[in-house]
Amino acid sequence: MDLCAICGGEKRRGQTTYSVELGFGVVVIRHVPALICTQCAEEWIEADVAKELEKIVEVAKNNKLEVEVVAFK
C-alpha cells in the first residue's frame, strides 16, 4: 500500500485536472491519471504522465490560444 507523505492516508489511482498559466493564456488538461490520497486529497502525478503533460503543454504554447482545454489520452 502506498501512503501519503502529508497525512499517512492511502493513495489510490484516480483522475485529476491539471492547469498551467502560460502568461498569454491557460491550458487545462482533464482526466489526468494521478495518485490521490483518500484522506487529504493530495495528488501526485507519476513521471511518465508528467512527460506526456509537458508535450501537451508545448503544443498548446505553439497554438497561442488564450484558453485551451484538452483531455489526457
Distance bins in CASP14 RR format, pairs under 12 A and 6 or more apart:
PFRMAT RR
TARGET T0000
AUTHOR 0000-0000-0000
RMODE 2
METHOD distances of the structure
MODEL  1
1 8 0 0 0 0 0 1 0 0 0 0 0
1 9 0 0 0 0 1 0 0 0 0 0 0
1 10 1 0 1 0 0 0 0 0 0 0 0
1 11 0 0 0 0 1 0 0 0 0 0 0
1 12 0 0 0 0 1 0 0 0 0 0 0
1 35 0 0 0 0 0 1 0 0 0 0 0
1 37 0 0 0 0 0 1 0 0 0 0 0
1 38 0 0 0 0 0 1 0 0 0 0 0
2 8 0 0 0 0 0 1 0 0 0 0 0
2 9 0 0 0 0 1 0 0 0 0 0 0
2 10 1 0 0 1 0 0 0 0 0 0 0
2 11 1 0 1 0 0 0 0 0 0 0 0
2 12 0 0 0 0 1 0 0 0 0 0 0
2 13 0 0 0 0 1 0 0 0 0 0 0
2 35 1 0 0 1 0 0 0 0 0 0 0
2 36 0 0 0 0 0 1 0 0 0 0 0
2 37 0 0 0 0 1 0 0 0 0 0 0
2 38 0 0 0 0 0 1 0 0 0 0 0
2 42 0 0 0 0 0 1 0 0 0 0 0
2 44 0 0 0 0 1 0 0 0 0 0 0
2 46 0 0 0 0 0 1 0 0 0 0 0
3 9 1 0 1 0 0 0 0 0 0 0 0
3 10 1 0 0 1 0 0 0 0 0 0 0
3 11 1 0 0 1 0 0 0 0 0 0 0
3 12 0 0 0 0 0 1 0 0 0 0 0
3 35 0 0 0 0 0 1 0 0 0 0 0
3 37 0 0 0 0 1 0 0 0 0 0 0
3 38 0 0 0 0 0 1 0 0 0 0 0
3 39 0 0 0 0 1 0 0 0 0 0 0
3 40 0 0 0 0 0 1 0 0 0 0 0
3 42 0 0 0 0 0 1 0 0 0 0 0
3 44 0 0 0 0 0 1 0 0 0 0 0
4 10 1 0 0 1 0 0 0 0 0 0 0
4 11 1 0 1 0 0 0 0 0 0 0 0
4 12 0 0 0 0 0 1 0 0 0 0 0
4 35 0 0 0 0 1 0 0 0 0 0 0
4 36 0 0 0 0 1 0 0 0 0 0 0
4 37 1 1 0 0 0 0 0 0 0 0 0
4 38 0 0 0 0 1 0 0 0 0 0 0
4 39 1 0 0 1 0 0 0 0 0 0 0
4 40 1 0 0 1 0 0 0 0 0 0 0
4 41 0 0 0 0 1 0 0 0 0 0 0
4 42 1 0 1 0 0 0 0 0 0 0 0
4 43 0 0 0 0 0 1 0 0 0 0 0
4 44 0 0 0 0 1 0 0 0 0 0 0
5 11 0 0 0 0 1 0 0 0 0 0 0
5 35 0 0 0 0 0 1 0 0 0 0 0
5 37 0 0 0 0 1 0 0 0 0 0 0
5 40 0 0 0 0 0 1 0 0 0 0 0
5 42 0 0 0 0 1 0 0 0 0 0 0
5 44 0 0 0 0 1 0 0 0 0 0 0
6 36 0 0 0 0 0 1 0 0 0 0 0
6 37 1 0 0 1 0 0 0 0 0 0 0
6 38 0 0 0 0 0 1 0 0 0 0 0
6 39 0 0 0 0 1 0 0 0 0 0 0
6 40 1 0 1 0 0 0 0 0 0 0 0
6 41 0 0 0 0 1 0 0 0 0 0 0
6 42 1 0 1 0 0 0 0 0 0 0 0
6 43 0 0 0 0 0 1 0 0 0 0 0
6 44 0 0 0 0 0 1 0 0 0 0 0
7 37 1 0 0 1 0 0 0 0 0 0 0
7 38 0 0 0 0 1 0 0 0 0 0 0
7 39 1 0 1 0 0 0 0 0 0 0 0
7 40 1 0 1 0 0 0 0 0 0 0 0
7 41 0 0 0 0 1 0 0 0 0 0 0
7 42 1 0 0 1 0 0 0 0 0 0 0
8 37 1 0 0 1 0 0 0 0 0 0 0
8 38 0 0 0 0 1 0 0 0 0 0 0
8 39 1 0 0 1 0 0 0 0 0 0 0
8 40 0 0 0 0 1 0 0 0 0 0 0
8 42 0 0 0 0 1 0 0 0 0 0 0
9 35 0 0 0 0 0 1 0 0 0 0 0
9 36 0 0 0 0 0 1 0 0 0 0 0
9 37 1 0 1 0 0 0 0 0 0 0 0
9 38 1 0 0 1 0 0 0 0 0 0 0
9 39 1 0 1 0 0 0 0 0 0 0 0
9 40 1 0 0 1 0 0 0 0 0 0 0
9 41 0 0 0 0 0 1 0 0 0 0 0
9 42 0 0 0 0 1 0 0 0 0 0 0
10 35 0 0 0 0 1 0 0 0 0 0 0
10 36 0 0 0 0 1 0 0 0 0 0 0
10 37 1 0 0 1 0 0 0 0 0 0 0
10 38 1 0 1 0 0 0 0 0 0 0 0
10 39 1 0 0 1 0 0 0 0 0 0 0
10 40 0 0 0 0 0 1 0 0 0 0 0
10 42 0 0 0 0 0 1 0 0 0 0 0
11 34 0 0 0 0 1 0 0 0 0 0 0
11 35 1 0 1 0 0 0 0 0 0 0 0
11 36 1 0 0 1 0 0 0 0 0 0 0
11 37 1 0 1 0 0 0 0 0 0 0 0
11 38 1 0 0 1 0 0 0 0 0 0 0
11 39 0 0 0 0 1 0 0 0 0 0 0
11 40 0 0 0 0 0 1 0 0 0 0 0
11 41 0 0 0 0 0 1 0 0 0 0 0
11 42 0 0 0 0 1 0 0 0 0 0 0
11 43 0 0 0 0 1 0 0 0 0 0 0
11 44 1 0 0 1 0 0 0 0 0 0 0
11 45 0 0 0 0 0 1 0 0 0 0 0
11 46 0 0 0 0 0 1 0 0 0 0 0
12 33 0 0 0 0 0 1 0 0 0 0 0
12 34 0 0 0 0 1 0 0 0 0 0 0
12 35 1 0 0 1 0 0 0 0 0 0 0
12 36 1 0 0 1 0 0 0 0 0 0 0
12 37 0 0 0 0 1 0 0 0 0 0 0
12 38 1 0 1 0 0 0 0 0 0 0 0
12 39 0 0 0 0 0 1 0 0 0 0 0
12 41 0 0 0 0 0 1 0 0 0 0 0
12 42 0 0 0 0 0 1 0 0 0 0 0
12 43 0 0 0 0 0 1 0 0 0 0 0
12 44 0 0 0 0 0 1 0 0 0 0 0
13 32 0 0 0 0 0 1 0 0 0 0 0
13 33 1 0 0 1 0 0 0 0 0 0 0
13 34 1 0 0 1 0 0 0 0 0 0 0
13 35 1 0 0 1 0 0 0 0 0 0 0
13 36 1 0 0 1 0 0 0 0 0 0 0
13 37 0 0 0 0 0 1 0 0 0 0 0
13 38 0 0 0 0 0 1 0 0 0 0 0
13 43 0 0 0 0 0 1 0 0 0 0 0
13 44 0 0 0 0 0 1 0 0 0 0 0
13 45 0 0 0 0 0 1 0 0 0 0 0
13 46 0 0 0 0 1 0 0 0 0 0 0
13 49 0 0 0 0 0 1 0 0 0 0 0
14 31 0 0 0 0 1 0 0 0 0 0 0
14 32 0 0 0 0 1 0 0 0 0 0 0
14 33 1 0 0 1 0 0 0 0 0 0 0
14 34 1 0 1 0 0 0 0 0 0 0 0
14 35 1 0 0 1 0 0 0 0 0 0 0
14 36 1 0 1 0 0 0 0 0 0 0 0
14 37 0 0 0 0 0 1 0 0 0 0 0
14 38 0 0 0 0 0 1 0 0 0 0 0
14 41 0 0 0 0 0 1 0 0 0 0 0
14 43 0 0 0 0 1 0 0 0 0 0 0
14 44 0 0 0 0 0 1 0 0 0 0 0
14 45 0 0 0 0 0 1 0 0 0 0 0
14 46 0 0 0 0 0 1 0 0 0 0 0
14 49 0 0 0 0 0 1 0 0 0 0 0
14 72 0 0 0 0 0 1 0 0 0 0 0
15 29 0 0 0 0 0 1 0 0 0 0 0
15 30 1 0 0 1 0 0 0 0 0 0 0
15 31 1 0 1 0 0 0 0 0 0 0 0
15 32 1 0 0 1 0 0 0 0 0 0 0
15 33 1 0 0 1 0 0 0 0 0 0 0
15 34 1 0 0 1 0 0 0 0 0 0 0
15 35 0 0 0 0 0 1 0 0 0 0 0
15 36 0 0 0 0 1 0 0 0 0 0 0
15 43 0 0 0 0 1 0 0 0 0 0 0
15 45 0 0 0 0 0 1 0 0 0 0 0
15 49 0 0 0 0 0 1 0 0 0 0 0
15 71 0 0 0 0 0 1 0 0 0 0 0
15 72 1 0 0 1 0 0 0 0 0 0 0
16 28 0 0 0 0 0 1 0 0 0 0 0
16 29 0 0 0 0 1 0 0 0 0 0 0
16 30 0 0 0 0 1 0 0 0 0 0 0
16 31 0 0 0 0 1 0 0 0 0 0 0
16 32 1 0 1 0 0 0 0 0 0 0 0
16 33 0 0 0 0 1 0 0 0 0 0 0
16 34 1 0 1 0 0 0 0 0 0 0 0
16 35 0 0 0 0 1 0 0 0 0 0 0
16 36 1 0 0 1 0 0 0 0 0 0 0
16 37 0 0 0 0 0 1 0 0 0 0 0
16 41 0 0 0 0 1 0 0 0 0 0 0
16 42 0 0 0 0 0 1 0 0 0 0 0
16 43 1 0 1 0 0 0 0 0 0 0 0
16 44 0 0 0 0 1 0 0 0 0 0 0
16 45 1 0 0 1 0 0 0 0 0 0 0
16 46 0 0 0 0 0 1 0 0 0 0 0
16 49 0 0 0 0 1 0 0 0 0 0 0
16 53 0 0 0 0 0 1 0 0 0 0 0
16 72 0 0 0 0 1 0 0 0 0 0 0
17 26 0 0 0 0 0 1 0 0 0 0 0
17 27 0 0 0 0 0 1 0 0 0 0 0
17 28 1 0 0 1 0 0 0 0 0 0 0
17 29 1 0 0 1 0 0 0 0 0 0 0
17 30 1 0 1 0 0 0 0 0 0 0 0
17 31 1 0 0 1 0 0 0 0 0 0 0
17 32 1 0 0 1 0 0 0 0 0 0 0
17 33 0 0 0 0 0 1 0 0 0 0 0
17 34 0 0 0 0 1 0 0 0 0 0 0
17 36 0 0 0 0 0 1 0 0 0 0 0
17 43 0 0 0 0 1 0 0 0 0 0 0
17 45 0 0 0 0 0 1 0 0 0 0 0
17 53 0 0 0 0 0 1 0 0 0 0 0
17 69 0 0 0 0 1 0 0 0 0 0 0
17 70 0 0 0 0 0 1 0 0 0 0 0
17 71 0 0 0 0 0 1 0 0 0 0 0
17 72 0 0 0 0 1 0 0 0 0 0 0
18 26 0 0 0 0 0 1 0 0 0 0 0
18 27 0 0 0 0 1 0 0 0 0 0 0
18 28 1 0 0 1 0 0 0 0 0 0 0
18 29 1 0 1 0 0 0 0 0 0 0 0
18 30 0 0 0 0 1 0 0 0 0 0 0
18 31 0 0 0 0 1 0 0 0 0 0 0
18 32 1 0 1 0 0 0 0 0 0 0 0
18 33 0 0 0 0 0 1 0 0 0 0 0
18 34 0 0 0 0 1 0 0 0 0 0 0
18 43 0 0 0 0 1 0 0 0 0 0 0
18 44 0 0 0 0 0 1 0 0 0 0 0
18 45 1 0 0 1 0 0 0 0 0 0 0
18 49 0 0 0 0 1 0 0 0 0 0 0
18 50 0 0 0 0 1 0 0 0 0 0 0
18 52 0 0 0 0 0 1 0 0 0 0 0
18 53 1 0 1 0 0 0 0 0 0 0 0
18 54 0 0 0 0 0 1 0 0 0 0 0
18 56 0 0 0 0 1 0 0 0 0 0 0
18 57 0 0 0 0 1 0 0 0 0 0 0
18 60 0 0 0 0 0 1 0 0 0 0 0
18 69 0 0 0 0 0 1 0 0 0 0 0
18 70 0 0 0 0 0 1 0 0 0 0 0
18 71 0 0 0 0 0 1 0 0 0 0 0
18 72 1 0 0 1 0 0 0 0 0 0 0
19 25 0 0 0 0 0 1 0 0 0 0 0
19 26 1 0 0 1 0 0 0 0 0 0 0
19 27 1 0 0 1 0 0 0 0 0 0 0
19 28 1 0 1 0 0 0 0 0 0 0 0
19 29 1 0 0 1 0 0 0 0 0 0 0
19 30 0 0 0 0 1 0 0 0 0 0 0
19 32 0 0 0 0 0 1 0 0 0 0 0
19 53 0 0 0 0 0 1 0 0 0 0 0
19 56 0 0 0 0 0 1 0 0 0 0 0
19 57 0 0 0 0 0 1 0 0 0 0 0
19 60 0 0 0 0 0 1 0 0 0 0 0
19 67 0 0 0 0 0 1 0 0 0 0 0
19 68 0 0 0 0 0 1 0 0 0 0 0
19 69 0 0 0 0 1 0 0 0 0 0 0
19 70 0 0 0 0 0 1 0 0 0 0 0
20 26 1 0 0 1 0 0 0 0 0 0 0
20 27 1 0 1 0 0 0 0 0 0 0 0
20 28 0 0 0 0 1 0 0 0 0 0 0
20 29 0 0 0 0 1 0 0 0 0 0 0
20 32 0 0 0 0 0 1 0 0 0 0 0
20 50 0 0 0 0 0 1 0 0 0 0 0
20 53 0 0 0 0 1 0 0 0 0 0 0
20 54 0 0 0 0 1 0 0 0 0 0 0
20 56 0 0 0 0 1 0 0 0 0 0 0
20 57 1 0 1 0 0 0 0 0 0 0 0
20 58 0 0 0 0 0 1 0 0 0 0 0
20 59 0 0 0 0 0 1 0 0 0 0 0
20 60 1 0 0 1 0 0 0 0 0 0 0
20 61 0 0 0 0 1 0 0 0 0 0 0
20 67 0 0 0 0 0 1 0 0 0 0 0
20 68 0 0 0 0 1 0 0 0 0 0 0
20 69 0 0 0 0 0 1 0 0 0 0 0
20 70 0 0 0 0 0 1 0 0 0 0 0
21 27 0 0 0 0 1 0 0 0 0 0 0
21 28 0 0 0 0 0 1 0 0 0 0 0
21 57 0 0 0 0 0 1 0 0 0 0 0
21 60 0 0 0 0 0 1 0 0 0 0 0
21 61 0 0 0 0 0 1 0 0 0 0 0
21 66 0 0 0 0 0 1 0 0 0 0 0
21 67 0 0 0 0 0 1 0 0 0 0 0
22 28 0 0 0 0 0 1 0 0 0 0 0
22 57 1 0 0 1 0 0 0 0 0 0 0
22 58 0 0 0 0 0 1 0 0 0 0 0
22 59 0 0 0 0 0 1 0 0 0 0 0
22 60 1 0 0 1 0 0 0 0 0 0 0
22 61 1 0 0 1 0 0 0 0 0 0 0
22 62 0 0 0 0 0 1 0 0 0 0 0
22 63 0 0 0 0 0 1 0 0 0 0 0
22 64 0 0 0 0 1 0 0 0 0 0 0
22 65 0 0 0 0 1 0 0 0 0 0 0
22 66 0 0 0 0 1 0 0 0 0 0 0
22 67 0 0 0 0 0 1 0 0 0 0 0
22 68 0 0 0 0 1 0 0 0 0 0 0
23 60 0 0 0 0 0 1 0 0 0 0 0
23 61 0 0 0 0 1 0 0 0 0 0 0
23 64 0 0 0 0 0 1 0 0 0 0 0
23 66 0 0 0 0 1 0 0 0 0 0 0
23 67 0 0 0 0 0 1 0 0 0 0 0
24 60 0 0 0 0 0 1 0 0 0 0 0
24 61 0 0 0 0 1 0 0 0 0 0 0
24 62 0 0 0 0 0 1 0 0 0 0 0
24 63 0 0 0 0 0 1 0 0 0 0 0
24 64 1 0 0 1 0 0 0 0 0 0 0
24 65 0 0 0 0 1 0 0 0 0 0 0
24 66 1 0 0 1 0 0 0 0 0 0 0
24 67 0 0 0 0 0 1 0 0 0 0 0
24 68 0 0 0 0 0 1 0 0 0 0 0
25 57 0 0 0 0 0 1 0 0 0 0 0
25 60 0 0 0 0 1 0 0 0 0 0 0
25 61 0 0 0 0 1 0 0 0 0 0 0
25 63 0 0 0 0 0 1 0 0 0 0 0
25 64 0 0 0 0 1 0 0 0 0 0 0
25 65 1 0 0 1 0 0 0 0 0 0 0
25 66 1 0 1 0 0 0 0 0 0 0 0
25 67 1 0 0 1 0 0 0 0 0 0 0
25 68 1 0 0 1 0 0 0 0 0 0 0
25 69 0 0 0 0 0 1 0 0 0 0 0
26 57 0 0 0 0 0 1 0 0 0 0 0
26 60 0 0 0 0 1 0 0 0 0 0 0
26 61 0 0 0 0 0 1 0 0 0 0 0
26 65 0 0 0 0 1 0 0 0 0 0 0
26 66 1 0 0 1 0 0 0 0 0 0 0
26 67 1 0 1 0 0 0 0 0 0 0 0
26 68 1 0 0 1 0 0 0 0 0 0 0
26 69 0 0 0 0 1 0 0 0 0 0 0
26 70 0 0 0 0 0 1 0 0 0 0 0
27 53 0 0 0 0 1 0 0 0 0 0 0
27 54 0 0 0 0 0 1 0 0 0 0 0
27 55 0 0 0 0 0 1 0 0 0 0 0
27 56 1 0 0 1 0 0 0 0 0 0 0
27 57 1 0 1 0 0 0 0 0 0 0 0
27 58 0 0 0 0 1 0 0 0 0 0 0
27 59 0 0 0 0 1 0 0 0 0 0 0
27 60 1 0 1 0 0 0 0 0 0 0 0
27 61 0 0 0 0 1 0 0 0 0 0 0
27 62 0 0 0 0 0 1 0 0 0 0 0
27 63 0 0 0 0 1 0 0 0 0 0 0
27 64 0 0 0 0 0 1 0 0 0 0 0
27 65 0 0 0 0 1 0 0 0 0 0 0
27 66 0 0 0 0 0 1 0 0 0 0 0
27 67 0 0 0 0 1 0 0 0 0 0 0
27 68 1 0 1 0 0 0 0 0 0 0 0
27 69 1 0 0 1 0 0 0 0 0 0 0
27 70 1 0 0 1 0 0 0 0 0 0 0
27 72 0 0 0 0 0 1 0 0 0 0 0
28 53 0 0 0 0 0 1 0 0 0 0 0
28 56 0 0 0 0 0 1 0 0 0 0 0
28 57 0 0 0 0 0 1 0 0 0 0 0
28 60 0 0 0 0 1 0 0 0 0 0 0
28 65 0 0 0 0 0 1 0 0 0 0 0
28 66 0 0 0 0 0 1 0 0 0 0 0
28 67 1 0 0 1 0 0 0 0 0 0 0
28 68 1 0 0 1 0 0 0 0 0 0 0
28 69 1 0 1 0 0 0 0 0 0 0 0
28 70 1 0 0 1 0 0 0 0 0 0 0
28 71 0 0 0 0 1 0 0 0 0 0 0
28 72 0 0 0 0 0 1 0 0 0 0 0
29 45 0 0 0 0 0 1 0 0 0 0 0
29 49 0 0 0 0 0 1 0 0 0 0 0
29 50 0 0 0 0 0 1 0 0 0 0 0
29 52 0 0 0 0 1 0 0 0 0 0 0
29 53 1 0 0 1 0 0 0 0 0 0 0
29 54 0 0 0 0 0 1 0 0 0 0 0
29 55 0 0 0 0 0 1 0 0 0 0 0
29 56 1 0 1 0 0 0 0 0 0 0 0
29 57 1 0 0 1 0 0 0 0 0 0 0
29 59 0 0 0 0 0 1 0 0 0 0 0
29 60 0 0 0 0 1 0 0 0 0 0 0
29 68 0 0 0 0 1 0 0 0 0 0 0
29 69 1 0 0 1 0 0 0 0 0 0 0
29 70 1 0 1 0 0 0 0 0 0 0 0
29 71 1 0 0 1 0 0 0 0 0 0 0
29 72 1 0 1 0 0 0 0 0 0 0 0
29 73 0 0 0 0 0 1 0 0 0 0 0
30 53 0 0 0 0 0 1 0 0 0 0 0
30 56 0 0 0 0 0 1 0 0 0 0 0
30 68 0 0 0 0 0 1 0 0 0 0 0
30 69 1 0 0 1 0 0 0 0 0 0 0
30 70 1 0 0 1 0 0 0 0 0 0 0
30 71 1 0 1 0 0 0 0 0 0 0 0
30 72 1 0 0 1 0 0 0 0 0 0 0
30 73 0 0 0 0 0 1 0 0 0 0 0
31 49 0 0 0 0 0 1 0 0 0 0 0
31 52 0 0 0 0 0 1 0 0 0 0 0
31 53 0 0 0 0 0 1 0 0 0 0 0
31 56 0 0 0 0 0 1 0 0 0 0 0
31 69 0 0 0 0 0 1 0 0 0 0 0
31 70 0 0 0 0 1 0 0 0 0 0 0
31 71 1 0 1 0 0 0 0 0 0 0 0
31 72 1 0 1 0 0 0 0 0 0 0 0
31 73 0 0 0 0 1 0 0 0 0 0 0
32 43 0 0 0 0 1 0 0 0 0 0 0
32 44 0 0 0 0 0 1 0 0 0 0 0
32 45 1 0 0 1 0 0 0 0 0 0 0
32 46 0 0 0 0 0 1 0 0 0 0 0
32 48 0 0 0 0 0 1 0 0 0 0 0
32 49 1 0 0 1 0 0 0 0 0 0 0
32 50 0 0 0 0 1 0 0 0 0 0 0
32 52 0 0 0 0 1 0 0 0 0 0 0
32 53 1 0 0 1 0 0 0 0 0 0 0
32 56 0 0 0 0 1 0 0 0 0 0 0
32 57 0 0 0 0 0 1 0 0 0 0 0
32 70 0 0 0 0 0 1 0 0 0 0 0
32 71 0 0 0 0 1 0 0 0 0 0 0
32 72 1 0 1 0 0 0 0 0 0 0 0
32 73 0 0 0 0 0 1 0 0 0 0 0
33 43 0 0 0 0 0 1 0 0 0 0 0
33 44 0 0 0 0 0 1 0 0 0 0 0
33 45 1 0 0 1 0 0 0 0 0 0 0
33 46 1 0 0 1 0 0 0 0 0 0 0
33 47 0 0 0 0 0 1 0 0 0 0 0
33 48 0 0 0 0 1 0 0 0 0 0 0
33 49 1 0 1 0 0 0 0 0 0 0 0
33 50 0 0 0 0 0 1 0 0 0 0 0
33 52 0 0 0 0 1 0 0 0 0 0 0
33 53 0 0 0 0 0 1 0 0 0 0 0
33 71 0 0 0 0 0 1 0 0 0 0 0
33 72 1 0 0 1 0 0 0 0 0 0 0
33 73 0 0 0 0 0 1 0 0 0 0 0
34 41 0 0 0 0 0 1 0 0 0 0 0
34 42 0 0 0 0 1 0 0 0 0 0 0
34 43 1 0 1 0 0 0 0 0 0 0 0
34 44 1 0 0 1 0 0 0 0 0 0 0
34 45 1 0 1 0 0 0 0 0 0 0 0
34 46 1 0 0 1 0 0 0 0 0 0 0
34 49 1 0 0 1 0 0 0 0 0 0 0
34 50 0 0 0 0 0 1 0 0 0 0 0
34 53 0 0 0 0 0 1 0 0 0 0 0
34 72 0 0 0 0 1 0 0 0 0 0 0
35 41 0 0 0 0 0 1 0 0 0 0 0
35 42 0 0 0 0 1 0 0 0 0 0 0
35 43 1 0 0 1 0 0 0 0 0 0 0
35 44 1 0 1 0 0 0 0 0 0 0 0
35 45 0 0 0 0 1 0 0 0 0 0 0
35 46 1 0 0 1 0 0 0 0 0 0 0
35 47 0 0 0 0 0 1 0 0 0 0 0
35 49 0 0 0 0 1 0 0 0 0 0 0
36 42 1 0 0 1 0 0 0 0 0 0 0
36 43 1 0 1 0 0 0 0 0 0 0 0
36 44 1 0 0 1 0 0 0 0 0 0 0
36 45 0 0 0 0 0 1 0 0 0 0 0
37 43 1 0 0 1 0 0 0 0 0 0 0
37 44 0 0 0 0 1 0 0 0 0 0 0
43 49 0 0 0 0 0 1 0 0 0 0 0
44 50 0 0 0 0 1 0 0 0 0 0 0
45 51 0 0 0 0 0 1 0 0 0 0 0
45 52 0 0 0 0 1 0 0 0 0 0 0
45 53 1 0 0 1 0 0 0 0 0 0 0
45 54 0 0 0 0 0 1 0 0 0 0 0
45 72 0 0 0 0 0 1 0 0 0 0 0
46 52 0 0 0 0 0 1 0 0 0 0 0
46 53 0 0 0 0 0 1 0 0 0 0 0
47 53 0 0 0 0 0 1 0 0 0 0 0
47 54 0 0 0 0 0 1 0 0 0 0 0
48 54 0 0 0 0 0 1 0 0 0 0 0
48 55 0 0 0 0 0 1 0 0 0 0 0
48 72 0 0 0 0 0 1 0 0 0 0 0
49 55 0 0 0 0 0 1 0 0 0 0 0
49 56 0 0 0 0 0 1 0 0 0 0 0
49 72 1 0 0 1 0 0 0 0 0 0 0
49 73 0 0 0 0 0 1 0 0 0 0 0
50 56 0 0 0 0 0 1 0 0 0 0 0
50 57 0 0 0 0 0 1 0 0 0 0 0
50 72 0 0 0 0 0 1 0 0 0 0 0
51 57 0 0 0 0 0 1 0 0 0 0 0
51 58 0 0 0 0 0 1 0 0 0 0 0
52 58 0 0 0 0 0 1 0 0 0 0 0
52 59 0 0 0 0 0 1 0 0 0 0 0
52 70 0 0 0 0 0 1 0 0 0 0 0
52 72 1 0 0 1 0 0 0 0 0 0 0
52 73 1 0 0 1 0 0 0 0 0 0 0
53 59 0 0 0 0 0 1 0 0 0 0 0
53 60 0 0 0 0 0 1 0 0 0 0 0
53 70 0 0 0 0 0 1 0 0 0 0 0
53 72 1 0 0 1 0 0 0 0 0 0 0
53 73 0 0 0 0 0 1 0 0 0 0 0
54 60 0 0 0 0 0 1 0 0 0 0 0
54 61 0 0 0 0 0 1 0 0 0 0 0
55 61 0 0 0 0 0 1 0 0 0 0 0
55 62 0 0 0 0 0 1 0 0 0 0 0
55 70 0 0 0 0 0 1 0 0 0 0 0
55 72 0 0 0 0 0 1 0 0 0 0 0
55 73 0 0 0 0 0 1 0 0 0 0 0
56 62 0 0 0 0 0 1 0 0 0 0 0
56 63 0 0 0 0 0 1 0 0 0 0 0
56 68 0 0 0 0 1 0 0 0 0 0 0
56 69 0 0 0 0 0 1 0 0 0 0 0
56 70 1 0 0 1 0 0 0 0 0 0 0
56 71 0 0 0 0 1 0 0 0 0 0 0
56 72 1 0 0 1 0 0 0 0 0 0 0
56 73 0 0 0 0 1 0 0 0 0 0 0
57 63 0 0 0 0 0 1 0 0 0 0 0
57 68 0 0 0 0 1 0 0 0 0 0 0
57 70 0 0 0 0 1 0 0 0 0 0 0
57 72 0 0 0 0 0 1 0 0 0 0 0
58 68 0 0 0 0 0 1 0 0 0 0 0
59 65 0 0 0 0 0 1 0 0 0 0 0
59 68 0 0 0 0 1 0 0 0 0 0 0
59 70 0 0 0 0 1 0 0 0 0 0 0
60 66 0 0 0 0 0 1 0 0 0 0 0
60 67 0 0 0 0 1 0 0 0 0 0 0
60 68 1 0 1 0 0 0 0 0 0 0 0
60 69 0 0 0 0 1 0 0 0 0 0 0
60 70 1 0 0 1 0 0 0 0 0 0 0
61 68 0 0 0 0 1 0 0 0 0 0 0
62 68 0 0 0 0 0 1 0 0 0 0 0
63 69 0 0 0 0 0 1 0 0 0 0 0
63 70 0 0 0 0 0 1 0 0 0 0 0
END
